[in-house]
Amino acid sequence: MEKVRPELGYREKGGQHTKFGEWYADRLQDPQYKNAPWCDMFIAWAAEKAGVGEFVGQFAWTPSHAAWFIKQGAWSRTPEPGALVFYDWSGGKSYKGIDHVGIVEKVEGTHIRTIEANVDKVWLKRKFRDQEKVVGYGLPRVVKEKMVAGKLQPTEQPTTYAPELKTYTETPANDSPLDLLGTPQALLAFMVVTTVVVSFRLAGRRRGTHRRVLRDLVPWNAPTPEPPPEPPVQERVPHRYHEGPPPIRHTHTRVRGRRPYERL
């Protein structure tokens, strides 16, 4: 823990490059580890710096690390400070499905406080977790006790990936609802919801076509049509030659067959 705590807040560089992966790659003479998932390589680095690598185990592939603890008889379902905690984000309980590893710093009832690398995509930080996704705990304390008793042989050299999992990548745990964003489950749910919404909208358009056309032809708020123009006003004018009702003079129309200057 004295070597682990000062590294809190470390963030990986571009391309998943870390000093812990670089250290592991140099130890194995294999450059692929410089840009590989680094949760377990960080633990190997810290254990080597503290001089306890033979008790902790030095691995890059988490299922192999868990299998090593099982083989040493140092595997437990009960957390304790200093134990390595192994997770399977799918909820499985077999070491073969392990995705991630961290270090237990403190146990609080049914929850654990941990220090983990490569979490929240790029960070080395503390996490507060329940044990729902925990597969089990590796106990360096037990490994040390057995080695001191001569029951085990020390393991000092870091161990490589299993060949079939060289492209293994880690998935951050879902500690809060916001952490669900970006997971395959959230992406699938988003695609399903989008498909349903689009289907309903298309169906609504097909059902409402005729109503939409009628509304376009006669809008509900269309202005009242203006009345037709009134007929021309006929003006009566006095006649010069006799009394009585004056003849009608059309001011806006002409009588067919007469010239404009002829009197009516």
C-alpha positions in Angstrom: 0.0 0.0 0.0 2.9 2.4 0.6 3.8 2.0 -3.1 0.2 2.0 -4.3 -1.2 5.1 -2.6 1.2 7.7 -4.1 0.1 6.6 -7.6 -3.5 7.6 -7.0 -4.7 10.0 -9.7 -2.4 8.6 -12.4 -3.9 8.7 -15.8 -2.9 6.8 -18.9 -1.5 8.5 -21.9 -2.7 8.4 -25.5 -3.2 4.9 -26.9 -3.5 3.3 -23.4 0.2 3.8 -22.8 1.3 3.7 -19.1 4.6 3.5 -17.3 3.4 0.3 -15.7 2.8 -1.3 -19.1 6.2 -0.1 -20.3 7.8 -1.6 -17.2 6.0 -4.9 -17.8 7.0 -4.9 -21.5 10.7 -4.4 -20.6 10.6 -7.3 -18.2 9.1 -9.6 -20.8 10.9 -8.0 -23.8 7.5 -7.8 -25.5 6.4 -4.3 -26.7 2.7 -5.2 -26.9 2.3 -4.6 -23.2 3.2 -0.9 -23.4 -0.3 -0.2 -24.8 -2.3 -3.0 -23.1 -5.0 -3.0 -20.3 -3.0 -2.2 -17.2 -5.1 -3.0 -14.1 -3.0 -6.1 -13.3 0.3 -4.8 -14.6 0.0 -1.9 -12.1 -0.3 -4.4 -9.3 2.7 -6.3 -10.6 4.7 -3.1 -10.7 3.7 -2.0 -7.2 4.4 -5.5 -5.8 7.9 -5.5 -7.4 8.7 -2.0 -6.0 7.6 -3.1 -2.5 9.6 -6.4 -2.8 6.6 -8.6 -2.4 6.1 -9.7 -6.0 6.6 -13.4 -5.1 3.6 -13.3 -2.7 1.3 -11.1 -4.9 2.0 -12.7 -8.2 2.9 -10.7 -11.3 0.5 -11.1 -14.2 -1.1 -9.1 -17.0 -4.0 -11.4 -17.7 -6.4 -11.4 -14.8 -7.9 -15.0 -15.2 -4.4 -16.4 -15.0 -3.7 -14.4 -11.9 -6.8 -15.7 -10.2 -6.0 -19.2 -11.3 -2.5 -18.8 -9.7 -4.1 -17.9 -6.3 -6.4 -20.9 -6.6 -3.5 -23.2 -7.3 -1.6 -21.8 -4.3 -4.6 -22.4 -2.0 -4.9 -18.7 -1.3 -8.3 -18.1 -2.8 -11.3 -16.8 -0.7 -14.8 -15.5 -1.0 -14.3 -13.2 2.0 -12.6 -9.8 1.6 -9.8 -8.5 3.7 -7.4 -5.5 3.5 -4.5 -6.3 1.3 -6.4 -8.9 -0.7 -6.7 -8.7 -4.5 -10.3 -8.5 -5.6 -11.3 -10.1 -9.0 -14.4 -9.0 -10.9 -16.6 -10.4 -13.6 -18.8 -7.6 -14.9 -21.3 -10.1 -16.3 -21.9 -11.4 -12.8 -20.3 -14.8 -13.3 -18.6 -16.7 -10.5 -15.9 -18.6 -12.5 -12.3 -17.3 -12.6 -12.4 -17.9 -16.4 -14.8 -14.9 -16.8 -12.8 -12.4 -14.8 -12.4 -9.0 -16.4 -10.7 -6.8 -13.8 -8.6 -6.8 -10.6 -8.0 -4.3 -7.8 -6.6 -4.1 -4.2 -8.9 -4.1 -1.2 -8.0 -1.2 1.0 -10.8 -1.4 3.6 -13.9 -3.6 4.3 -17.1 -1.8 5.4 -19.9 -4.3 6.0 -21.0 -5.7 2.7 -19.0 -3.1 0.7 -15.3 -2.7 0.0 -13.1 0.3 -0.6 -10.5 -0.5 -3.2 -7.6 1.0 -5.2 -7.8 0.1 -8.9 -6.0 0.9 -12.1 -7.6 1.4 -15.5 -11.0 2.3 -14.1 -13.4 4.9 -15.6 -11.5 4.3 -18.8 -8.2 6.0 -17.9 -7.7 6.4 -14.2 -5.9 4.9 -11.2 -8.3 5.7 -8.3 -10.2 4.6 -5.3 -13.6 2.9 -5.7 -16.4 2.1 -3.3 -18.1 -1.1 -4.5 -20.6 -3.8 -3.4 -19.6 -7.4 -4.0 -22.2 -8.3 -6.6 -19.7 -8.6 -9.4 -16.9 -10.1 -7.3 -15.7 -13.5 -8.3 -13.3 -14.0 -5.4 -10.2 -12.7 -3.5 -6.6 -13.6 -3.8 -4.7 -13.5 -0.5 -1.0 -12.6 -0.7 -0.9 -13.1 3.1 -1.7 -16.8 2.7 0.8 -17.2 -0.2 3.5 -15.7 2.1 2.6 -18.0 5.0 2.9 -21.1 2.8 6.2 -20.0 1.2 7.7 -19.3 4.6 6.6 -22.8 5.7 8.3 -24.2 2.6 5.1 -25.4 1.0 5.3 -23.2 -2.1 8.0 -22.1 -4.5 8.4 -18.3 -5.1 7.3 -16.7 -8.4 9.2 -13.6 -9.3 9.1 -13.3 -13.1 6.0 -11.6 -14.6 3.6 -13.9 -16.5 2.4 -13.2 -20.0 -1.1 -13.1 -21.4 -2.8 -16.3 -22.5 -2.2 -16.4 -26.3 -5.9 -16.3 -27.2 -6.6 -13.1 -25.2 -3.9 -10.7 -26.3 -6.6 -8.3 -27.4 -8.4 -8.4 -24.1 -9.8 -5.1 -22.9 -11.4 -4.2 -19.6 -14.8 -2.8 -19.0 -15.4 -0.3 -16.2 -17.8 -1.3 -13.5 -21.2 0.2 -13.3 -21.2 1.9 -9.9 -23.7 4.5 -10.8 -26.5 5.1 -13.3 -24.2 7.4 -15.3 -21.7 4.6 -15.6 -24.2 2.7 -17.7 -23.8 5.2 -20.5 -21.6 3.8 -23.2 -22.0 0.1 -22.2 -23.2 -2.4 -24.8 -26.4 -2.8 -22.9 -27.1 0.9 -23.0 -26.3 1.1 -26.7 -28.7 -1.8 -27.4 -31.4 -0.2 -25.4 -30.9 3.1 -27.2 -31.1 1.4 -30.6 -34.4 -0.4 -29.6 -36.0 2.8 -28.3 -35.0 4.7 -31.5 -36.4 2.0 -33.7 -39.7 2.0 -31.9 -40.1 5.8 -32.0 -39.3 5.9 -35.7 -41.7 3.1 -36.4 -44.5 4.9 -34.6 -43.8 8.2 -36.4 -43.8 6.5 -39.8 -47.1 4.7 -39.0 -48.7 8.0 -37.9 -47.7 9.7 -41.1 -49.3 7.0 -43.2 -52.5 7.0 -41.2 -52.8 10.8 -41.2 -52.1 11.5 -44.9 -55.6 12.4 -46.0 -56.3 14.5 -43.0 -53.0 16.3 -43.5 -53.9 17.1 -47.2 -57.3 18.4 -46.2 -55.9 20.6 -43.6 -53.4 21.9 -46.1 -56.1 22.7 -48.6 -58.5 24.3 -46.1 -56.5 25.5 -43.1 -58.5 25.9 -39.9 -57.4 29.5 -39.6 -57.8 30.5 -43.3 -59.3 34.1 -43.7 -63.0 34.5 -44.6 -63.3 34.9 -48.4 -64.2 38.4 -49.5 -67.7 38.9 -51.1 -67.9 39.4 -54.8 -67.8 43.0 -56.1 -71.0 45.0 -56.2 -72.5 45.8 -59.6 -71.8 49.2 -61.2 -73.7 52.1 -59.7 -76.3 53.5 -62.1 -76.6 57.3 -61.8 -79.8 59.1 -62.8 -79.2 62.5 -64.5 -81.7 65.3 -65.4 -83.0 65.4 -69.0 -82.8 68.7 -70.8 -85.9 68.4 -73.0 -88.8 67.2 -70.9 -89.9 66.8 -67.3 -90.5 63.6 -65.6 -88.1 60.9 -64.5 -84.7 61.4 -65.9 -83.3 58.7 -68.1 -80.7 56.4 -66.8 -77.1 57.1 -67.8 -74.7 54.2 -67.4 -71.5 55.5 -66.0 -69.5 52.3 -66.2 -71.1 50.4 -69.1 -71.8 50.8 -72.7 -75.0 49.8 -74.6 -74.2 47.4 -77.3 -74.6 48.9 -80.8 -74.3 52.6 -79.9 -71.4 54.9 -80.2 -70.1 56.6 -77.0 -71.2 60.1 -78.2 -74.8 59.1 -78.9 -77.5 60.0 -76.4 -79.8 57.4 -74.9 
